[in-house]
């Protein structure tokens, strides 16, 4: 298992947990829905990549990039580090690891 898969899986789990916490603490149905859907897509993409399907990594990159934009806008709007700032930083780290994995695959070194 490569770092791109681990990062997508971890970010997906964190996103699902964050959606649940947002629902519990603020009663936000939108947090529960969006966190669950995006997190489950990231988890699914990691599992697909584990099975050798490279499009799973592409899906993870797209979802992660969308989440980075969403959380960056939320951070700019609220000016509160938690949770938007943390999720933006972790999303950028996840995306960097995914892009690194793309480069490894392009060079043919596998994963």
GROMACS elastic network, one bead per residue, 0.5 to 0.9 nm:
[ bonds ]
;  ai    aj funct       b0    kb
    1     4     6  0.83807   500
    1     5     6  0.65482   500
    1     6     6  0.71712   500
    1    50     6  0.67719   500
    1   111     6  0.69036   500
    2     5     6  0.55358   500
    2     6     6  0.64405   500
    2     7     6  0.87453   500
    2    50     6  0.87696   500
    2   101     6  0.75474   500
    2   111     6  0.53782   500
    3     7     6  0.58926   500
    3     8     6  0.84440   500
    3    94     6  0.89677   500
    3    97     6  0.63242   500
    3    98     6  0.74783   500
    3   100     6  0.86951   500
    3   101     6  0.71980   500
    3   111     6  0.84259   500
    4     7     6  0.51787   500
    4     8     6  0.61580   500
    4     9     6  0.85392   500
    4    46     6  0.82385   500
    4    57     6  0.73730   500
    4    60     6  0.89119   500
    4    94     6  0.72983   500
    4    95     6  0.81759   500
    4    96     6  0.85341   500
    4    97     6  0.51573   500
    4    99     6  0.77943   500
    4   100     6  0.75349   500
    4   101     6  0.56144   500
    4   102     6  0.84346   500
    5     8     6  0.51905   500
    5     9     6  0.60456   500
    5    10     6  0.84973   500
    5    43     6  0.89991   500
    5    45     6  0.82591   500
    5    46     6  0.50784   500
    5    47     6  0.79562   500
    5    49     6  0.68227   500
    5    50     6  0.72504   500
    5    56     6  0.89305   500
    5    57     6  0.73521   500
    5    60     6  0.87269   500
    5    97     6  0.87599   500
    5    98     6  0.75838   500
    5   101     6  0.86903   500
    6     9     6  0.51286   500
    6    10     6  0.60080   500
    6    11     6  0.84656   500
    6    46     6  0.74672   500
    6    94     6  0.89199   500
    7    10     6  0.51524   500
    7    11     6  0.59681   500
    7    12     6  0.83343   500
    7    46     6  0.86343   500
    7    93     6  0.81576   500
    7    94     6  0.52176   500
    7    95     6  0.82071   500
    7    97     6  0.68513   500
    7    98     6  0.74760   500
    8    11     6  0.52000   500
    8    12     6  0.59290   500
    8    13     6  0.85720   500
    8    42     6  0.57888   500
    8    43     6  0.67405   500
    8    45     6  0.75956   500
    8    46     6  0.59363   500
    8    57     6  0.81862   500
    8    60     6  0.62276   500
    8    61     6  0.82846   500
    8    64     6  0.80523   500
    8    94     6  0.64269   500
    8    95     6  0.83058   500
    8    97     6  0.87967   500
    8    98     6  0.76853   500
    9    12     6  0.50777   500
    9    13     6  0.62126   500
    9    14     6  0.85910   500
    9    39     6  0.85104   500
    9    42     6  0.62893   500
    9    44     6  0.82669   500
    9    45     6  0.80927   500
    9    46     6  0.56218   500
    9    47     6  0.80892   500
   10    13     6  0.51708   500
   10    14     6  0.61045   500
   10    15     6  0.85166   500
   10    42     6  0.87580   500
   10    43     6  0.80372   500
   10    94     6  0.87164   500
   11    14     6  0.50020   500
   11    15     6  0.59921   500
   11    16     6  0.86432   500
   11    39     6  0.72865   500
   11    42     6  0.73681   500
   11    43     6  0.82869   500
   11    64     6  0.83488   500
   11    87     6  0.86286   500
   11    90     6  0.73963   500
   11    91     6  0.71522   500
   11    94     6  0.70297   500
   12    15     6  0.50595   500
   12    16     6  0.63012   500
   12    17     6  0.86383   500
   12    35     6  0.86513   500
   12    36     6  0.86970   500
   12    38     6  0.71491   500
   12    40     6  0.62945   500
   12    41     6  0.74107   500
   12    43     6  0.52816   500
   12    44     6  0.87562   500
   12    46     6  0.88381   500
   12    64     6  0.89576   500
   13    16     6  0.52118   500
   13    17     6  0.61752   500
   13    18     6  0.84771   500
   13    39     6  0.60070   500
   13    40     6  0.77054   500
   13    42     6  0.81536   500
   13    43     6  0.69966   500
   14    17     6  0.50906   500
   14    18     6  0.59273   500
   14    19     6  0.85516   500
   14    35     6  0.88297   500
   14    39     6  0.73890   500
   14    87     6  0.87511   500
   15    19     6  0.61738   500
   15    20     6  0.86860   500
   15    34     6  0.88080   500
   15    35     6  0.52540   500
   15    36     6  0.70243   500
   15    38     6  0.71629   500
   15    40     6  0.84880   500
   15    42     6  0.88821   500
   15    87     6  0.82262   500
   16    19     6  0.51555   500
   16    20     6  0.63725   500
   16    21     6  0.86976   500
   16    32     6  0.76991   500
   16    34     6  0.85222   500
   16    37     6  0.77572   500
   16    38     6  0.75998   500
   16    40     6  0.70596   500
   17    20     6  0.51070   500
   17    21     6  0.61276   500
   17    22     6  0.85305   500
   17    32     6  0.88353   500
   17    35     6  0.75945   500
   17    36     6  0.79605   500
   17    39     6  0.84688   500
   18    21     6  0.50164   500
   18    22     6  0.59972   500
   18    23     6  0.85325   500
   18    31     6  0.77229   500
   18    32     6  0.80117   500
   18    35     6  0.65607   500
   18    36     6  0.86472   500
   18    83     6  0.81017   500
   19    22     6  0.50562   500
   19    23     6  0.62530   500
   19    24     6  0.86954   500
   19    28     6  0.84011   500
   19    29     6  0.86116   500
   19    30     6  0.81412   500
   19    33     6  0.70906   500
   19    34     6  0.69715   500
   19    36     6  0.61553   500
   19    39     6  0.87069   500
   20    23     6  0.50988   500
   20    24     6  0.61886   500
   20    25     6  0.86115   500
   20    28     6  0.89155   500
   20    31     6  0.71845   500
   20    32     6  0.52547   500
   20    33     6  0.87518   500
   20    35     6  0.74647   500
   20    36     6  0.77252   500
   21    24     6  0.50255   500
   21    25     6  0.59293   500
   21    26     6  0.81191   500
   21    31     6  0.83431   500
   21    32     6  0.79683   500
   22    25     6  0.53816   500
   22    26     6  0.55891   500
   22    27     6  0.67620   500
   22    28     6  0.59098   500
   22    29     6  0.82328   500
   22    30     6  0.86999   500
   22    31     6  0.55800   500
   22    32     6  0.66685   500
   22    35     6  0.88584   500
   23    26     6  0.55355   500
   23    29     6  0.58846   500
   23    30     6  0.79295   500
   23    31     6  0.60450   500
   23    32     6  0.54684   500
   24    27     6  0.55550   500
   24    28     6  0.76136   500
   24    32     6  0.88089   500
   25    28     6  0.79718   500
   26    29     6  0.88666   500
   27    30     6  0.89112   500
   27    31     6  0.85398   500
   27    32     6  0.87943   500
   28    31     6  0.52987   500
   28    32     6  0.65638   500
   28    33     6  0.87778   500
   29    32     6  0.50892   500
   29    33     6  0.60798   500
   29    34     6  0.84963   500
   30    33     6  0.50835   500
   30    34     6  0.58350   500
   30    35     6  0.79742   500
   31    34     6  0.53907   500
   31    35     6  0.55319   500
   31    36     6  0.79896   500
   32    35     6  0.53608   500
   32    36     6  0.58450   500
   32    37     6  0.84293   500
   33    36     6  0.53050   500
   33    37     6  0.60870   500
   33    38     6  0.85295   500
   34    37     6  0.52379   500
   34    38     6  0.59470   500
   34    39     6  0.80982   500
   35    38     6  0.54552   500
   35    39     6  0.56895   500
   35    40     6  0.82227   500
   36    39     6  0.51739   500
   36    40     6  0.58623   500
   36    41     6  0.84412   500
   37    40     6  0.52658   500
   37    41     6  0.61873   500
   37    42     6  0.87150   500
   38    41     6  0.51126   500
   38    42     6  0.62855   500
   38    43     6  0.87160   500
   38    63     6  0.69088   500
   38    64     6  0.86183   500
   38    67     6  0.81412   500
   39    42     6  0.51023   500
   39    43     6  0.62153   500
   39    44     6  0.85257   500
   39    63     6  0.89444   500
   40    44     6  0.59379   500
   40    45     6  0.84172   500
   41    45     6  0.60222   500
   41    46     6  0.86134   500
   41    59     6  0.81325   500
   41    60     6  0.76244   500
   41    63     6  0.77273   500
   42    45     6  0.50248   500
   42    46     6  0.62644   500
   42    47     6  0.87021   500
   42    56     6  0.86373   500
   42    59     6  0.76455   500
   42    60     6  0.54279   500
   42    61     6  0.88586   500
   42    63     6  0.70254   500
   42    64     6  0.78725   500
   43    46     6  0.51633   500
   43    47     6  0.63160   500
   43    48     6  0.86736   500
   43    60     6  0.84600   500
   44    47     6  0.51060   500
   44    48     6  0.61402   500
   44    49     6  0.86089   500
   44    56     6  0.77589   500
   44    60     6  0.87278   500
   45    48     6  0.50386   500
   45    49     6  0.61695   500
   45    50     6  0.86353   500
   45    55     6  0.79482   500
   45    57     6  0.63402   500
   45    58     6  0.82469   500
   45    59     6  0.61428   500
   45    60     6  0.56747   500
   46    49     6  0.50573   500
   46    50     6  0.62157   500
   46    51     6  0.87879   500
   46    56     6  0.61968   500
   46    57     6  0.69115   500
   46    60     6  0.72660   500
   47    50     6  0.50121   500
   47    51     6  0.64947   500
   47    52     6  0.89810   500
   47    56     6  0.76660   500
   48    51     6  0.51799   500
   48    52     6  0.67575   500
   48    53     6  0.56322   500
   48    54     6  0.77717   500
   48    55     6  0.78530   500
   48    56     6  0.52068   500
   48    57     6  0.81720   500
   49    52     6  0.50858   500
   49    54     6  0.56309   500
   49    55     6  0.71887   500
   49    57     6  0.60655   500
   50    53     6  0.72779   500
   50    54     6  0.88463   500
   50    56     6  0.85102   500
   51    54     6  0.87755   500
   52    55     6  0.89346   500
   52    56     6  0.85561   500
   53    56     6  0.59481   500
   53    57     6  0.80943   500
   54    57     6  0.56606   500
   54    58     6  0.70169   500
   55    59     6  0.61883   500
   55    60     6  0.85851   500
   56    59     6  0.51063   500
   56    60     6  0.62089   500
   56    61     6  0.86586   500
   57    60     6  0.50057   500
   57    61     6  0.61765   500
   57    62     6  0.87124   500
   57    98     6  0.69322   500
   57   101     6  0.84904   500
   57   102     6  0.79790   500
   58    61     6  0.50858   500
   58    62     6  0.63188   500
   58    63     6  0.87560   500
   58    98     6  0.84609   500
   58   102     6  0.86433   500
   59    62     6  0.51913   500
   59    63     6  0.62322   500
   59    64     6  0.84669   500
   60    63     6  0.52769   500
   60    64     6  0.59240   500
   60    65     6  0.84451   500
   60    95     6  0.83660   500
   60    98     6  0.78698   500
   61    64     6  0.51479   500
   61    65     6  0.60375   500
   61    66     6  0.86255   500
   61    94     6  0.84330   500
   61    95     6  0.60760   500
   61    98     6  0.64762   500
   61    99     6  0.77114   500
   62    65     6  0.51856   500
   62    66     6  0.62856   500
   62    67     6  0.86929   500
   62    95     6  0.89737   500
   63    66     6  0.51384   500
   63    67     6  0.62049   500
   63    68     6  0.86537   500
   64    67     6  0.50494   500
   64    68     6  0.61437   500
   64    69     6  0.87364   500
   64    91     6  0.60645   500
   64    92     6  0.80349   500
   64    94     6  0.74072   500
   64    95     6  0.63695   500
   65    68     6  0.50823   500
   65    69     6  0.64199   500
   65    70     6  0.87516   500
   65    91     6  0.74615   500
   65    92     6  0.79569   500
   65    95     6  0.69998   500
   66    69     6  0.52508   500
   66    70     6  0.62546   500
   66    71     6  0.86619   500
   67    70     6  0.50028   500
   67    71     6  0.59782   500
   67    72     6  0.82929   500
   67    87     6  0.82299   500
   67    88     6  0.76282   500
   67    91     6  0.71300   500
   68    71     6  0.52728   500
   68    72     6  0.58974   500
   68    73     6  0.85462   500
   68    87     6  0.73822   500
   68    88     6  0.50992   500
   68    89     6  0.80570   500
   68    90     6  0.86811   500
   68    91     6  0.56187   500
   68    92     6  0.67688   500
   68    95     6  0.89567   500
   69    72     6  0.50770   500
   69    73     6  0.61847   500
   69    74     6  0.85679   500
   69    88     6  0.78428   500
   70    73     6  0.53322   500
   70    74     6  0.62529   500
   70    75     6  0.86731   500
   70    84     6  0.85506   500
   70    88     6  0.84623   500
   71    75     6  0.59916   500
   71    76     6  0.85224   500
   71    83     6  0.83113   500
   71    85     6  0.69972   500
   71    86     6  0.88000   500
   71    87     6  0.65567   500
   71    88     6  0.55273   500
   71    91     6  0.89220   500
   72    76     6  0.61661   500
   72    77     6  0.85570   500
   72    84     6  0.67048   500
   72    85     6  0.70350   500
   72    87     6  0.85832   500
   72    88     6  0.59051   500
   73    76     6  0.50555   500
   73    77     6  0.61183   500
   73    78     6  0.86363   500
   73    84     6  0.84623   500
   74    77     6  0.50217   500
   74    78     6  0.60122   500
   74    79     6  0.78988   500
   74    80     6  0.85997   500
   74    84     6  0.60603   500
   74    85     6  0.84066   500
   75    78     6  0.53266   500
   75    79     6  0.51527   500
   75    80     6  0.60606   500
   75    81     6  0.67070   500
   75    82     6  0.84765   500
   75    83     6  0.83226   500
   75    84     6  0.51190   500
   75    85     6  0.57443   500
   75    88     6  0.82506   500
   76    79     6  0.54674   500
   76    80     6  0.82876   500
   76    84     6  0.88930   500
   77    80     6  0.84501   500
   78    81     6  0.84464   500
   78    84     6  0.85476   500
   79    84     6  0.87067   500
   79    85     6  0.84411   500
   80    83     6  0.73755   500
   80    84     6  0.70089   500
   80    85     6  0.70080   500
   81    84     6  0.57905   500
   81    86     6  0.62375   500
   81    87     6  0.88982   500
   82    85     6  0.57923   500
   82    86     6  0.60121   500
   82    87     6  0.80541   500
   83    86     6  0.54805   500
   83    87     6  0.60729   500
   83    88     6  0.85433   500
   84    87     6  0.52133   500
   84    88     6  0.60138   500
   84    89     6  0.86618   500
   85    88     6  0.50722   500
   85    89     6  0.62547   500
   85    90     6  0.85905   500
   86    89     6  0.52449   500
   86    90     6  0.60996   500
   86    91     6  0.83583   500
   87    90     6  0.50523   500
   87    91     6  0.57504   500
   87    92     6  0.84405   500
   88    91     6  0.50229   500
   88    92     6  0.61888   500
   88    93     6  0.86649   500
   89    92     6  0.51577   500
   89    93     6  0.62951   500
   89    94     6  0.86176   500
   90    93     6  0.50171   500
   90    94     6  0.60637   500
   90    95     6  0.85391   500
   91    95     6  0.60357   500
   91    96     6  0.84689   500
   92    95     6  0.50591   500
   92    96     6  0.60616   500
   92    97     6  0.86428   500
   93    96     6  0.50776   500
   93    97     6  0.63176   500
   93    98     6  0.86788   500
   94    97     6  0.52048   500
   94    98     6  0.62287   500
   94    99     6  0.86643   500
   95    99     6  0.60639   500
   95   100     6  0.84431   500
   96    99     6  0.51341   500
   96   100     6  0.60882   500
   96   101     6  0.86038   500
   97   101     6  0.61953   500
   97   102     6  0.86793   500
   98   101     6  0.50102   500
   98   102     6  0.63029   500
   98   103     6  0.87701   500
   99   103     6  0.63550   500
   99   104     6  0.87425   500
  100   103     6  0.50830   500
  100   104     6  0.63485   500
  100   105     6  0.87191   500
  101   104     6  0.50011   500
  101   105     6  0.61734   500
  101   106     6  0.85223   500
  101   110     6  0.87799   500
  101   111     6  0.73824   500
  102   105     6  0.50932   500
  102   106     6  0.60849   500
  102   107     6  0.86815   500
  103   107     6  0.62703   500
  103   108     6  0.86448   500
  104   107     6  0.52159   500
  104   108     6  0.63576   500
  104   109     6  0.56448   500
  104   110     6  0.65218   500
  104   111     6  0.71700   500
  105   109     6  0.59309   500
  105   110     6  0.53875   500
  105   111     6  0.70151   500
  106   109     6  0.77543   500
  106   110     6  0.85825   500
  107   110     6  0.81296   500
  108   111     6  0.88852   500
